[in-house]
Structures are given as structure tokens and as C-alpha cells.
Amino acid sequence: MKARRNESSKKPRCGGAVAAWLLVPLLVLVLLKTDCLLQVTPRLDCERVRQGQQLVDVAKLKDADPTPKTPDSATEAPRSHALSDEIAGHSIDAIKDLKHEKDSLAMKAAIDGSLRSSGNVAAPRSKLSCNFSSKRMNTCAMEGDVRMHGKSGSFYVVAVSDDSYRPENGTVVIRPYPRKWEKWSMLTVREVTIHSGAAAAAPPRCTVRHDVPVVVFSTGAYSRNFFHSMTDIVIPLFNTAREYDGQVQLVATDYKHKWITQFRHILAALSVYPVIDFDADETVRCFPSARVGVEGHAELRIIPALSRKGYTMTDFRDFLRSAYSLKRAWTTPANRSSGGQRPRLVMVLRRKSRSLTNEAEAIATATEVGFEVVAAGPEMVANMAEFAEVVSSCDVMVGVHGAGLTNMVFLPNNGTVMQIIPWGGLRWNCFTELGLPVPEMGIRYVEYEATAEETTLKDVYPRDHVVFTDPLAIHKKGFDPVYEIFLEGQNVTLDIDRFRGAMQQIYQSVTIA
């Protein structure tokens, strides 16, 4: 009897279990329609269902993505075990329905993704842009996966975006020196070839990774000349690299150790890292971004409207004072009546050409007028750091047209520079190079143009020669005869009385009664 009672007691339980199993498909359908099972069990809540759907979506998208995975790629999250346990207890038909629903969601996600990334391929992460519109320079900028191999003169921009510059054959060549209109000088500058697109499909592997940008410039062409070093290299390099506040890697093509040493104070102020010799570098270096070519605007000038960061020549001169620790930012007018400290005048003296044949008289005359004169020959000018301090201590600079006058960049604000222009119709050339930039530096400009009586050419050519009667006719023949006759072929003998008058006017302007 007891056994029968036990058997009979099991029957209702069996019937209840069967009824529960029959309800499972219906519950599953309710789950799929409502996307939530909070009313059935606390373990299978809305959030877990959504996670399961997202995991399926991600898996589908990853299977469709041909991009190779790198160690930086995120690993796929495991499926939810709670979701798997619940589904395992349902009927086969319910599982099929659930799979069909999730496949539909995955397909929808793939379609939505194609609208964002032009297909199932992951969006590229590199970009190349180039500017060829300037009269002075061509430049290219790169971001993303950028690789440099200096020995072969190459950059690689890997997986460029659709909005990148796409050169023909996937390569573009830049000579990183801002004087592109002078073909003969640009031929002396090392080419840098930038590969992108198909040309960068098989880039070399990185051997060194940098976490700062790189800027590539050249110390070739006219770098031996101080004027050209400033106007073609230093100022454009400042204009390009200053924005990184030292966190940038400088790389020089046509690397000249002597130049790097001469300008070490400026280079150290622009970058905390040593300059890399591009031509000799066998390392494959990878950077987050790169700029090949530097931003130059005009002779010894920065044009704020063209500068990417709006820099000015005042900014540049402030930078120089900081780089060389020059403490004197402004001139202080001396008192003429007190008999105290005289205003200081540095006279830049040349030796080979355009020299002053009567420099001793010129120095004596400036001293008589009231200046304390510093005679600066090539020996003094050669040491850039020391001469920067000399110039910074002076109120006035005087010299015949030439590279030495470029040291005016170290004059304090409100200082004065007087350029002596040699004979030969050179005023426009001299003014453009060393006169026009002066006001933008916050200093004053005076010019003294030599007459036919003040040139040593009168000892070489008769007075009825075209050198005197029509010097501009020689200009029409090209630069070479101008250079040979008027720049390299003459010296200047100052008319001392005339020179004294010029010195007196400057003295009055830099002193007070």
C-alpha cells in the first residue's frame, strides 16, 4: 500500500513536468519578442541577453574583417556562460529560433558598420597630406603608422585613409630645403621619397619606436653662409618645430657636423633629442607623425598670416634670447649730457670683398661722435654664441651688405642697424634681404648707399664704363656678372664726412638730452 501511494504521488509531479516542458517554447518566444526574461529568472536578465547579442555581432564582424590582428588589437570576449546554460535547457526549435534572431541582428550590425567604414574593412589609421603651393618650399605631413629609413632616403605611410593625398605611383619626392625656385641649389639637397598606398604595402619592420613627432630638414645647399643658414634653415625650422615645445625628433639630410655644432644652442632649444643624421641612419624608425620639409616664407622673415601657428619674428627673437640666455631685451637710451655710459656700436668688418678700406677712420669717427665701438672682424663673428652676447650688449650695428649683418637678430628691441650698400644698383636687392625684415624684428633700419666715388671699382673701370653709366644694364645680363663685379669685385672707401653725418643722426636717435 505504501508503495502504491508513492507511485501515485509521483504521477502528478510527472504531469506537471511535462506541462512545464510544453510551455518552454512559448516562454522562449515571449523572450525573443520582449528581449527580456526578468519575469522568468533573475539570472537571465535583459543586460545579459544584450551582451549575448553583442558578442554574436562582434564575432560576425570579426570573421568578416580581413585586417590582420596585431598584439595591440583587443581580444574577443568569451560568451556568457549564464546565457549558454539557460538556452541548453530549451527545445531544439527554440534554439533554432534564437539563432535565427541573432543572425539577423549580426547582419544588421554588419550593414550599419559598412556605412561608417566603407565596407567590412576596418578604417585606415594613417594620413598623408602635402603642400606644393608655396613658391619657396614643398612639404608633406604624415600621421598614423609612419616609418623612416634614412639610409635609403625613404618614408612609409602605412594604410593611408581615403582622404589622404594619393600621389601617382604611390610615391612623392621632397627636397627639404625652402628654396625650390633655385633648381641649381636644390639639386644639392638630398631627396626624401615618401611611399604610400600600394607603394607602402610591404613596409620595413620597425626596429625603433618613437613616441614623438619627427621633423626633417636639410643642412645642405647654402648652409655655409650665415644669412642662408638663418633664412633657409633656422627660421623655417623654428616655424615648423617650435610648436612641439622640445618634444620632437629633428632629422637632418645632408648632415654637416660643423653646422650642427655651430647651431647647437638653437637645436637644443627646439628639441631635447640629438639630431639624427638621415643619410647615415640604417635604423627603421617609427613615428606617430612626421613633417618632411620646413616652413619658410621670405628672406629673414616670418609672415604670421602664413605661419601655421601664427608665429612672428618677435617670437623668433624671443626664442633666440632664451636659447642663448641673452638678458638684454631692450635698449636703454644713454644720457648725452651726463657724460656717463656711451651707447655701444658694433661694426661688422669684412675681409675678402666689400670690406671697408678705411675702417680705422670709420671706427675713429664713430667714437668721436660718441659711441663705444666694438670692431667685429671674422674671428669674433665666427663664434656664434659669444658674438650673440656682444651684439645683445650693443645698441647699434653697422656694416657693409653681407651675411655678417644677419647677426642683427641678436640686437635688443629698439636697436638700430645701418646697412652700407655698395655701388652698382644694389639697393633693391640689399633692402629686400636685410632691410625689409628689420621693422618686423622690432628694430630700426638705416641705410647708407655708397656713391661712385666710394667704390674701388673706379680704380678698375673708366668713369664712362657701363659699370658707372648704367649699372642696371649689367643686372639684365643675369646674376653671375652682378655677383662678380658688384658683390665680389669691389670694396668700399667711405666718405668720412658723409659717414660722420650718418653717425650723428643715429647717435641723436639712441640718446636723450
Beta strands, then each sheet from edge to edge (+ up, - down):
strand 1: 127-131
strand 2: 139-149
strand 3: 154-158
strand 4: 171-174
strand 5: 192-196
strand 6: 208-209
strand 7: 214-218
strand 8: 249-253
strand 9: 276-277
strand 10: 284-292
strand 11: 334-335
strand 12: 344-348
strand 13: 372-376
strand 14: 396-400
strand 15: 416-421
strand 16: 444-449
strand 17: 511-512
sheet 1: 1+ 2- 3+ 5+ 4-
sheet 2: 1+ 2- 10+ 6+
sheet 3: 1+ 2- 10+ 7+ 8+ 9+
sheet 4: 11+ 17+
sheet 5: 13+ 12+ 14+ 15+ 16+
end
